[in-house]
């Protein structure tokens, strides 16, 4: 016997399936809500953060550019300073070219020692090396003089009337003595260029003098007058003073005589000098 199920019973909804469908709809709605919220929040954060980040990046870029510009400016200033130092050094040394090329090694030693002391730091090592080489050369020449003088004495004793050997030794000794600025005994050669300095103060020979005032020294020694028979030596000894407490005149010609009679011998580079508590009057150069 067949039992027929009524059609109304077959079309009736399943409660369990309906419940699951509702849960899925609710979950989907929940996901959409979270997606909306998270998307909106992230977009707001990004929009809010973009201007400050852009400003920060711009500031960092400007800082890097300014640092690079400062570095370039510093390099340019350093290069310009070195160029000016070299230009000053070259132009200043030209005034002492005669001393640099002088045959007198003592004058060249004073010349190199002066520039080794007053030159800028980047030139000082070269001047010091030049000074050391001149001193070494002078010592070698002195030793050579001693050896050749002994040879000359022996040759002169063996040949009282003279010989080719004694003439050769005399000639070579004369060259060396002239380079060292000495006058060898009993030889007929040019005199030491600094030897007349002492007598110049007593005679009418022209001296080149300058006057200086140094307010840092005791009152009795604030004024100084210094003279030398050679203008180039006077200029070298005077040098340029950049100290505001030191005032100097130029090296000017002064006739030797009563005015220079009291000057003291044995000063720097063989100069004559004298200290005083007040300004030295004419004929010495005036401030």
RAFEN-V436525 format. One record per pair of residues at least 12 apart in sequence whose ideal C-beta (glycine too) atoms are under 10 Angstrom apart, sorted by sequence separation. I is the first residue (numbers start at 1). GAP is how many residues later the second one is. D is the distance in Angstrom with one decimal. If there is no record, write none. Layout:
i=<I/I>
gap=<GAP/GAP>
d=<D/D>
//
This chain:
i=<99/100/115/116/154/155/177/178/180/181/183/211/212/226/238/260/262/98/99/114/115/116/152/153/155/156/174/177/178/181/182/211/212/238/112/113/116/117/151/152/155/156/170/173/174/175/178/181/210/211/212/237/260/96/99/100/112/113/115/116/151/154/155/174/177/178/210/211/235/236/111/112/115/116/152/153/170/173/174/209/210/234/235/256/112/113/114/151/152/170/209/210/234/93/96/112/113/151/152/170/171/208/209/210/233/234/96/111/112/113/150/170/207/208/209/232/234/111/112/148/149/152/207/208/231/109/110/112/113/148/151/152/206/207/208/230/231/259/93/108/109/112/113/148/151/207/208/224/226/231/259/92/108/109/111/112/206/207/208/222/228/259/260/110/148/149/205/207/208/210/223/224/225/227/259/260/109/148/206/208/209/210/222/226/227/258/259/89/92/93/108/109/201/208/212/227/257/92/145/200/207/208/210/211/214/216/227/229/256/106/109/144/145/148/200/210/215/217/254/255/105/108/109/144/200/208/209/212/214/215/216/217/225/227/254/89/93/100/105/108/197/199/208/215/216/237/238/253/254/88/89/145/197/214/215/237/252/254/88/105/106/144/145/152/197/213/214/215/227/236/237/252/253/89/105/196/197/213/214/227/236/237/238/252/85/86/89/141/142/194/195/212/213/214/225/237/251/252/85/141/145/149/152/194/212/213/225/233/234/236/249/250/85/86/105/141/144/149/193/194/197/211/212/213/227/233/237/249/85/86/145/193/211/212/226/233/234/248/249/82/85/89/141/142/210/211/225/226/233/249/81/141/145/194/210/211/228/230/248/82/142/193/209/210/211/227/228/230/247/138/141/209/210/211/226/228/229/230/137/138/208/209/210/226/228/229/137/138/208/209/224/226/228/229/207/208/209/210/227/228/207/208/209/226/227/228/207/208/226/227/206/207/209/225/226/227/206/207/225/226/206/207/224/225/226/205/206/207/209/224/225/204/205/209/223/224/225/203/204/205/207/223/224/203/204/207/222/223/200/202/203/209/221/222/223/225/200/201/202/205/220/221/222/223/225/200/201/202/207/220/221/222/223/224/199/200/201/203/218/220/222/223/227/201/202/217/219/220/226/197/201/202/218/219/225/196/200/201/225/201/202/210/212/214/223/201/209/200/201/208/209/212/213/201/207/209/223/198/200/207/211/213/197/199/213/198/213/197/198/211/212/197/211/197/211/105/108/201/209/103/197/198/200/105/106/108/197/211/212/104/105/106/107/197/198/209/210/211/213/103/104/105/106/194/195/197/209/210/211/212/103/104/105/106/194/207/209/211/102/103/104/193/194/207/208/103/104/192/102/106/107/103/106/107/104/106/104/181/103/104/102/111/115/118/111/114/117/118/107/110/114/118/115/118/107/111/114/107/110/110/102/104/107/102/99/102/98/98/99/98/99/97/98/96/99/95/96/99/98/96/95/96/95/96/92/92/88/114/114/113/110/111/110/109/110/107/106/107/106/99>
gap=<12/12/12/12/12/12/12/12/12/12/12/12/12/12/12/12/12/13/13/13/13/13/13/13/13/13/13/13/13/13/13/13/13/13/14/14/14/14/14/14/14/14/14/14/14/14/14/14/14/14/14/14/14/15/15/15/15/15/15/15/15/15/15/15/15/15/15/15/15/15/16/16/16/16/16/16/16/16/16/16/16/16/16/16/17/17/17/17/17/17/17/17/17/18/18/18/18/18/18/18/18/18/18/18/18/18/19/19/19/19/19/19/19/19/19/19/19/20/20/20/20/20/20/20/20/21/21/21/21/21/21/21/21/21/21/21/21/21/22/22/22/22/22/22/22/22/22/22/22/22/22/23/23/23/23/23/23/23/23/23/23/23/23/24/24/24/24/24/24/24/24/24/24/24/24/24/25/25/25/25/25/25/25/25/25/25/25/26/26/26/26/26/26/26/26/26/26/27/27/27/27/27/27/27/27/27/27/27/27/28/28/28/28/28/28/28/28/28/28/28/29/29/29/29/29/29/29/29/29/29/29/29/29/29/29/30/30/30/30/30/30/30/30/30/30/30/30/30/30/31/31/31/31/31/31/31/31/31/32/32/32/32/32/32/32/32/32/32/32/32/32/32/32/33/33/33/33/33/33/33/33/33/33/33/34/34/34/34/34/34/34/34/34/34/34/34/34/34/35/35/35/35/35/35/35/35/35/35/35/35/35/35/36/36/36/36/36/36/36/36/36/36/36/36/36/36/36/36/37/37/37/37/37/37/37/37/37/37/37/38/38/38/38/38/38/38/38/38/38/38/39/39/39/39/39/39/39/39/39/40/40/40/40/40/40/40/40/40/40/41/41/41/41/41/41/41/41/41/42/42/42/42/42/42/42/42/43/43/43/43/43/43/43/43/44/44/44/44/44/44/45/45/45/45/45/45/46/46/46/46/47/47/47/47/47/47/48/48/48/48/49/49/49/49/49/50/50/50/50/50/50/51/51/51/51/51/51/52/52/52/52/52/52/53/53/53/53/53/54/54/54/54/54/54/54/54/55/55/55/55/55/55/55/55/55/56/56/56/56/56/56/56/56/56/57/57/57/57/57/57/57/57/57/58/58/58/58/58/58/59/59/59/59/59/59/60/60/60/60/61/61/61/61/61/61/62/62/63/63/63/63/63/63/64/64/64/64/65/65/65/65/65/66/66/66/67/67/68/68/68/68/69/69/70/70/71/71/71/71/72/72/72/72/73/73/73/73/73/73/74/74/74/74/74/74/74/74/74/74/75/75/75/75/75/75/75/75/75/75/75/76/76/76/76/76/76/76/76/77/77/77/77/77/77/77/78/78/78/79/86/86/87/87/87/88/88/89/89/90/90/91/121/121/121/122/122/122/122/123/123/123/123/124/124/125/125/125/126/126/127/128/129/129/130/131/131/132/133/133/134/134/135/135/136/136/137/137/137/138/139/140/140/141/143/147/148/152/154/155/156/158/158/159/160/160/162/163/163/164/170>
d=<4.4/8.4/4.5/4.5/9.5/9.3/6.6/6.4/9.3/6.8/6.9/7.0/4.6/7.4/8.0/6.7/6.2/9.7/9.4/8.6/9.2/8.7/8.7/9.7/8.9/8.7/6.3/9.3/10.0/6.7/9.6/7.1/7.7/5.9/9.7/8.2/7.6/9.4/8.1/6.3/6.2/9.2/8.8/7.3/8.7/9.1/9.1/9.0/8.8/5.0/7.3/8.7/9.0/6.2/9.2/9.3/5.8/8.8/8.3/5.0/9.1/9.6/9.4/4.8/9.0/9.7/7.4/8.2/8.5/9.6/9.3/8.1/8.3/9.0/9.5/9.5/10.0/9.0/8.9/5.9/6.2/9.3/5.4/9.2/9.1/9.5/9.2/9.7/4.3/6.8/6.6/8.1/3.9/9.3/8.7/4.7/5.2/5.8/6.7/9.5/10.0/9.6/3.9/9.4/9.1/9.0/8.3/9.1/3.9/10.0/9.9/9.3/9.8/6.6/7.9/9.1/9.7/8.9/8.7/9.7/8.4/9.3/4.1/5.7/5.8/9.5/9.5/8.6/8.7/5.6/9.8/6.6/9.8/6.7/7.2/9.7/9.2/8.6/7.5/8.7/6.7/5.7/8.9/9.3/9.4/6.1/6.8/9.8/10.0/7.9/8.3/8.8/9.1/10.0/8.9/8.9/7.8/9.4/4.5/10.0/8.1/8.2/8.7/9.7/6.3/7.0/6.9/9.7/8.8/6.4/9.7/9.4/9.3/8.8/5.3/8.6/4.8/5.4/9.6/7.9/7.0/8.6/10.0/9.0/10.0/9.6/6.8/8.5/9.6/9.5/5.6/6.3/7.7/4.1/7.7/9.9/8.8/9.3/9.7/8.0/8.2/8.1/8.4/10.0/8.8/8.1/6.4/9.0/10.0/9.2/9.2/8.7/6.7/7.4/9.0/5.0/9.6/9.4/9.2/6.5/6.2/9.3/6.7/9.0/5.5/9.9/9.7/7.8/8.1/9.3/5.3/9.7/9.0/8.4/5.1/6.8/9.8/9.4/9.2/9.2/8.4/9.9/9.5/4.8/7.9/7.9/9.9/9.1/6.1/10.0/7.3/5.7/6.9/6.5/7.8/5.1/8.7/7.7/8.6/6.7/7.7/6.2/7.2/9.5/5.5/8.8/5.0/8.4/9.7/9.2/5.3/8.1/9.4/9.6/5.3/6.2/9.1/7.1/8.1/6.3/6.8/9.4/9.7/4.2/8.9/9.0/5.9/9.9/8.9/8.5/9.6/6.5/4.6/9.3/9.4/5.7/7.6/9.2/5.0/5.5/7.5/8.0/10.0/7.6/6.9/7.9/8.8/9.2/8.8/9.9/8.2/6.4/9.4/8.8/7.2/9.1/9.9/9.5/7.7/8.4/9.5/8.6/4.9/9.4/6.2/5.2/9.2/3.8/7.2/8.2/8.2/7.2/7.4/7.6/8.5/7.4/7.3/9.1/6.6/8.6/7.5/9.8/6.5/7.2/6.1/4.8/7.4/9.9/7.1/6.0/9.3/5.7/8.1/8.3/5.1/9.6/8.3/9.0/8.4/7.0/9.4/9.1/8.5/6.3/10.0/8.6/9.0/9.2/5.8/8.8/9.8/9.8/4.8/9.1/6.1/6.8/8.5/9.6/9.0/6.7/9.6/6.8/7.1/7.5/6.9/9.0/9.9/9.9/4.7/6.4/9.7/9.5/4.4/9.1/9.6/6.9/8.0/9.6/6.2/7.3/9.6/5.9/4.6/5.1/4.6/9.5/7.3/7.3/7.1/7.3/5.1/5.1/9.9/8.6/4.4/9.1/7.0/7.8/6.7/8.2/6.0/5.5/6.5/5.6/9.9/8.1/6.9/9.8/9.2/7.3/8.4/5.8/4.7/7.8/8.9/5.4/7.6/9.4/5.7/9.1/9.4/6.8/7.6/5.3/5.8/6.1/8.1/4.5/9.9/7.0/7.3/8.9/4.3/8.0/6.8/9.4/9.9/5.7/7.9/9.3/7.1/7.8/6.7/6.2/4.7/4.7/8.4/9.7/8.6/7.7/7.7/8.5/5.8/8.5/8.4/9.7/9.9/9.3/9.3/4.8/9.4/6.2/8.3/9.1/8.1/8.2/5.6/9.8/9.8/10.0/4.3/6.3/8.8/9.4/5.1/9.8/7.3/5.9/8.4/8.1/10.0/9.9/9.8/9.8/9.9/5.1/9.0/9.3/9.2/9.4/8.3/9.8/9.9/7.6/9.1/9.4/9.8/9.5/10.0/7.1/9.6/9.9/9.6/9.9/7.5/5.0/10.0/6.8/8.9/7.3/9.9/9.3/5.7/9.2/10.0/9.8/9.6/5.5/8.9/9.4/9.7/9.1/7.6/9.8/9.3/10.0/5.3/5.4/9.9/8.0/5.4/6.9/7.2/7.3/7.9/8.5/8.3/5.3/7.1/6.3/7.1/5.8/4.7/8.0/8.9/6.4/5.5/5.8/7.1/9.3/5.6/7.8/6.9/9.0/4.0/9.9/6.3/6.9/9.6/9.6/4.5/8.9/9.1/9.8/9.6/8.5/9.9/9.1/9.3/9.3/8.0/10.0/9.5/8.5/8.6/7.9/6.3/9.4/9.4/8.2/8.9/9.2/9.3/6.4/9.3/6.1/9.4/8.0/8.7/8.0/8.1/9.8/9.5/9.3/8.5/6.2/6.6/7.0/6.9/8.2/9.8/10.0/8.4/8.4/9.0/9.6/9.0/9.5/5.4/5.2/7.3/9.0/9.7/6.6/8.8/8.2/9.6/5.9/9.8/7.2/6.5/5.8/8.8/10.0/9.6/7.4/9.5/9.2/8.7/9.9/7.7/9.0/4.9/9.8/8.9/7.3/8.3/9.2/8.5/9.6>
//
